[in-house]
Amino acid sequence: MRTYTHNGLGDRARVDKQTGTRHFVYDAWGRVVAEYGSSARDVRTEFIWAEPPAANDSSSFGGSDHIPG
């Protein structure tokens, strides 16, 4: 049987199952950056994101200062 625990933002923060426990760590944009076992020493997976997610609001590239990039 699996038991899921979520953080205040609704992200899955922990999974308990017969084979062990997994903890999930998220960045400021809500992306998973790491999965750990029962302790921080038990690193299962780490993710490196190249850049923050792109805005999907039809704003001009570079913001409102009219300086590209």
C-alpha positions in Angstrom: 0.0 0.0 0.0 1.2 3.5 -0.8 0.6 6.6 1.2 1.0 10.0 -0.4 1.7 13.3 1.5 1.3 16.7 -0.2 2.7 20.1 0.7 0.6 23.3 1.0 0.8 23.8 -2.8 -0.6 20.4 -3.6 2.8 19.0 -4.8 3.5 15.4 -3.8 6.1 15.8 -1.0 6.4 12.2 0.2 5.5 8.7 -0.8 5.6 5.8 1.7 5.5 2.3 0.3 6.6 -1.2 1.3 10.0 -0.8 -0.4 10.8 2.5 1.3 10.1 6.2 1.5 10.7 8.9 -1.1 10.8 12.7 -0.4 10.4 15.2 -3.3 11.9 18.7 -3.3 10.6 21.4 -5.6 12.1 24.7 -6.9 10.3 28.1 -6.8 8.5 27.3 -10.1 7.1 24.0 -8.8 9.4 21.7 -10.7 10.9 18.6 -9.0 14.6 19.2 -8.4 15.4 16.1 -6.2 14.1 12.8 -4.9 15.5 11.5 -1.7 15.0 8.3 0.3 14.7 8.2 4.0 17.4 10.9 4.5 19.2 13.6 2.6 22.2 11.2 2.2 20.0 8.8 0.3 19.9 10.8 -3.0 17.8 8.9 -5.6 17.5 11.5 -8.4 18.5 15.2 -8.9 17.3 17.3 -11.7 19.0 20.4 -13.1 16.8 22.9 -15.0 18.6 25.1 -17.5 16.4 28.2 -17.0 13.1 29.3 -15.4 10.0 28.3 -17.4 9.0 30.7 -20.1 6.2 33.2 -19.5 3.0 32.3 -21.3 1.4 35.7 -21.1 2.3 37.1 -24.6 4.8 39.6 -23.0 7.7 40.8 -25.1 11.0 39.0 -24.7 13.1 40.7 -22.1 10.3 42.3 -20.2 8.9 45.8 -20.4 12.2 47.7 -20.4 12.5 47.3 -24.3 16.0 45.9 -23.9 16.2 42.5 -25.6 17.5 39.5 -23.7 
